[in-house]
Amino acid sequence: MGKLGRFACIFVPMALTIGSLICLVFVFAGNLNKNSSTLSKLYFFRADTSGFTSNPDLIAGTNIDNAFLKALQNTQASGNLQDFYDVGLWNYCSGNKSGSTYTITYCSSRQASFWFNPVSVWGLNTTSQVDNAIPQKLNDGLKVYEKVAKFMFACYIVAGCVTIAEIIVGIFAIFSRWGSMATTIVSCASSILTLAASATATGMYATLAGVFDTVLKPYNIKASLGTSMLVATWLAVAFSWAAGIFWLFSTCCVSGKSEKRGRKAVTVEKTPYTYERVASPYLGAQEHGHTGGSSYGGAYGGQTGVQLQNMPVHGGKQGAYEPFRHQ
């Protein structure tokens, strides 16, 4: 099959690797363009503040922090509190909500290792005695979130770079199994990094949503995860791991070397001009009862195998030649 067979063998893992990269590109591009209906749906986390009420006493079974409530009321009065906030990998976007329709009106600038800080975004840090205004549980959750977000961002960036390297190295897999082995090693690193980034993002934002629901529920502020973004990042994981399995499989299939047809196996024959002794049945004269008569009979036929062995090999008239067969 040769190189054509190698190409067919690596087509599936190469396609899966490209699919994983495309999913990662969607993760990177989420929330970057407020005018794109597709990209605006790609976010990890959403804080819905459209239901905030300045009279939370109306909500039964909740505990109210008066200092935090006052901070939120001041933010709402100053116009800094939007209806919702969507958090992506690089930035956040905010806007207005009308029924079930969310319209983005603003996106923050891109920032490496970005994390969403509601204290500064909502302007809560302008309140006097801000440390007393922010609930301790929310404060602790945001500190952990800031640290983990940096790790998640690094994993995504490195995973994207390694996936690109996997596609480049995978081209060499067309020609040999050594190329497949090298690609398998790169694919393994890519799969681990993509899994680490996706698992970290899912766990981190699920925890953050839980903190928001616990602390901000009395103020009718809700939090949720972005389904589309999670689907994209976990599809990247699935494609990456599937590609790794097929890359490993390609290391033991079709070497990629061109096969030369028409070759015949070389048979080693005996060295020419060699002789071997003829067995006694070839002394046919004795078999027919002749003791002489022809030139062959004089040499072979007149004597039995035993007699022939007793005759002198060299010498007089009665000398006889021991018969040999030419090869």
N, C-alpha and C positions, 0 to 999 in steps of 0.2 A: 504493500500500500504506500510506503514511503512518506514523503512530506504531505501529500494530499490526505493520507490517513491521520497524520499528526494534527493537521489543521482541523479535520472533522472531530478529532478527539478533544481538542481544547476549545472548540466553539462554545459548548455549553458553559464551562466555568468562566470563560471570558465574558459571555453575555451576562451571567449572574454578577460578575464583578462590576461591570458597567452599570447594571441595575442598582447595585448597592451605592455606587458613587452618585447616581442620579438622585436617589433618596436622600443622601447626605447633602446634596446641593439644595434640595427643597428645605431641609432643616436650616442650612446656613442662610437661605434667602427669606425665611419667614419673618414677617413684620418689617421688611426693609422698604416696601413700596406701598404706601397707603392707598394708591389709586388702582392697585391690582386686586381684583376680587379673589383671586386664587391665593396670593401671598398673604392677604389680610386674614385669611382663615387659618394660617399656620402660626400658632402660638402655643407655648407650653402651659401658660397659666393666665387666668382671667379673674380680675377682681371687679365685681359688679357693685358699684356704689349708687346706682340709680334709685334704690329703695331706701336710702338713708333718710331717717326721720330725726328731727330735732326734739321730738317728744317720745323717747324710747320707753317711757313709763307705760305706754299703751301696749307694749309687747310683754305678754305674761311669761313668768318663769325665767326672767333674766336678771343679771346683776349689772348695775350701771356704775361706771367709773366717772364721777362728775368732772374730774380734771380732763380726762380724755374726751369726754363728750363736749366740753367747752372748746377744746382744741379743734375738734371736727366741725363744730358750729362756726367757728371763726374761719376755717378753711372754706366752708361752703359759702359763707357770706362774702368772702373775698373773690369768689369765682374760681378758685384753684381746684375745686373738686369736680372732676368730670364724671360722666355716667358710668364709664367702664375703663379698665386698663388691661391691655393685652401684653404679655411679656414673652419676648422671643430670645434668641441666642445672643443678639448684639444690642438690643434696645427694647423699648416699650412703645406702644401706641395707645392713644386714648381718643375718646370721642363721645358722641351722643347716642342715646338709645331711644327708639320710638317703637313701642310694642315689643316685638321680637326681632326688630331690625337694629343692627349695630352699625353705625357710620363713623369711620375713623376720620378725625379732623387734624390730628397731630401725631407725629412720630419723633421720638428723641434721636439725637445723634448716635451714631454707632460707637460702641465702646468694647474693647477687648475685656474678657472676664467680667462681663456685665452681670449685675444683679439688681433686682428691683427693690428700692428702698422707699416704702410708702411714707416714712417720716419726713424725708426731704422732698419727695414728689408732691405730697399733699400739703407741704408747707407747715407741718406740725412742729418742726424745729424752730419756728419763729415764736412759738409760745413761750412765755416766761416759765421757768422751772420745768423745762421740757422733760427732764429725767423723771419727774413725778407724774407728768401727763401721760407718758407711754406705759401701758401695762407691762409688767415684768415678763410675762410669758411671751408676749409679742416681741419684746426686746431681745430675749434669749433666742427665740426662733430666728430672728433676722440675723443675729451674729453667726449662728451655725450656717444659715443659708448663704451668707456672704463667702464663707470659707469653702463650702462645698461647690458653689457656683464656679469658682476659679478652677477647681479640679475638673469639673464637667467640661468647661470651655476648652481646657488644654487637651482633654481626651478627644473631643470632637475635631479639633484642628489637626492633631497628629493622625487621627484615624483617616481623615480626608486625604492628607498627604501620602500616607502609606497605601491607601487604596489606589491613588494615582500611580504610585510606584509599582503596585501589583499589576496594573494594566500594562505598563511599559515592560516589566520583566516577563510578563506572560507572552509577549511577542516571541521571545527566544524559546519558549516552550514548544513552538511549532517545529523546531529543528532537532530537538533531542530531549531525552528524559531528564538530563541534568538541568535543562531549562525548566522543566516541570517541577523538579525538586526545589530549585531556587524560588520559583513562584509560590510553591506550597508553603515555604517558610515565611515569605512576605505576607501571604494570605492569612497565615495563622496569627501573625502580629496584628494585621488589620481587623480580623474578626474579634480578637480579644479587646482591642481598643474601642471598636464600635459597640460591642456589648457593654463594656464598662461605661461609656458615655451615655448610652440609652438607659441603662439601669440606674445610673446616678441621677439623670434628669427626671426619670419617672418617680423614683423614690423621694428625691428632694422636693419636687413641686407637689407631690401628693401630701408630703408632710407640711409644706407651707400652706396648702389649701386647708388642711386640718387645723392649723394654728389660726388662720383667718376665721374659719367657721366658729372656732371655740371662743376667740377673743372678740370678734366683731359681730357675732350673731345678734347680740342685744341691740345693735345699731342698724340692723337689717342690711348689712353689707355681706355679700355672698362671694364665695370663691369656687372656681371649677378648673378642671384640666382641659387642655386643648386636644380633642380627639384626633383631629387631622394631623397634628404635629407628632403625636405619639404613634400613629399608624405609620407615618413616614420613617421615623427613626427605628422602629422595630422591623419594618420591612427591610431597611438597610442591614440590620443584624441578620435576618433570615437569609437574604441574598448572599451576604458575606460568608456565612458559615456553610451554606450550600456550595458556594464556589470553592471554598477550601477543601471540601470533601471530594469534589470532582477534580480539582488540581492534584490531589493526592492519588486519585484513581489513574490519572493520566501518566503518572510516573512509571506504571507497569504496563502500559499499552502502547504499541506501535512505536518503534524506536525512532522513526523519521529518516533512516538511511535508505537511499535508493537501492532497490534490489536489481542486480544485473541478471537478465534472463539469458538462456541459451548455454549456460555453463554446464559441462558434463563432469561427472566425478572422474577423477584420474585414478586409474587402476595400476598399481605397481606390479610389473611383471618381472619374471626371473631374468637374470642377466643372460644375454644371448651367448650362444656357443657353449652351453653347459651340457653335460652328459649325465645320464643316470643308467644304472644297470637294468637290463631287461630281464624280467622274471622268466622262469623256466617254461611257462606255457607258450612263450613265443618260439620255443624250439619245436616247431611243428613237425619236423621230419620224424622224430621219434614217435609222435602221436600216430602217424600213418604207417609205422613199421619199416621205414626206409633207413638204410645204413650208409647210403652213398648215392652216387649217380649224377649229381649236378654240382656245379661250383658251390652252390649254397649248401648242398648236402655235405660236401667235403669239409666245409667250415663249421656247419652247425648241426646238420641232420644226422651224421653218423654216430654221434655220441649222445649219451644221456646227460642229464644235468649233473649226475654224480661223477660220471666218467670225465666230463669236461672239466670238472673241478680238479681231478687228479692228474690231468695232462699238464705237461710243462707249458708254461706260458711263453717261454723263449726257447729258441734252439732249433732242432732239426726238423725233418720232414713231418714228424708227427705233432709238431707244435700247433696249437689252435689258438684262435683269438677269442677272447671273451666278448660276446656280443654286447653292444651298447645302443641305446636309442637316442637319437638327436632331438633336442628340444628346440 
